[in-house]
Amino acid sequence: MLCPCGCGETLNLRFFGNRRPRWSVAWDREARPTVRPSIWRRTGCGSHFNLVRGRVLWC
């Protein structure tokens, strides 16, 4: 996915394997994703946000 701040960077999230950090995704009835835990870019723009029911909630 692209970073929602508009910086244009591609975010790669790990959903499988033993390495951390690792995220999980759940889909609601309307196919909107919720990703846990929050996504925090420690490099580049430094964005920190939650993706809940397809909406970005900034931290």
N, C-alpha and C positions, 0 to 999 in steps of 0.2 A: 504494500500500500504506500501511497505517497504521504509524506508528513503533512498533517493538516494545518501547519502554521503557514504554509505557502512557500517554504524554502526550496521546494522541488526535490528534496532528497527522498530516496526510496527506503522504506523501513522494512527490514526482514525480521520476522518474529519466529522463534523456535517453538513449535508445538509438540514435538516428539523428541525422544532421546533422554539421556541422563544429564546432559550439560545444563547449566543454569546461566542466565535466567531462562525460564520456560513458561509459556503462556498457555491458557486454555481458552477455547471459544465455545460459546453456546448460542444457538439461534432461537429466536422467538417464533411465534406462529406466523408472523409477517416477514420472515426470513431476514430479520435485522440481527446483526451480530453483537454480542457482548463479549469483550475480551478481558481476562483477568490474569495477573494483576495489572495495575496501571502501566502505561508505557512511558518511559522516561529516557529521553535521548541524552546521554552523558557527554556526547560530542556534538559538534556542529551547532545547531540552533538551540539545543538544550530544552526542547519542548517536553512537558510532562502533562499527560492527559489520561483520561479513562475513555474507553469506547463502550457505551451502554446503549443497547437497543438501536445501534446504528448512528448514535449521536456522539460527538466529541464533547466531553466535559473537562474543561481545563482545570488543572490543579494549581 
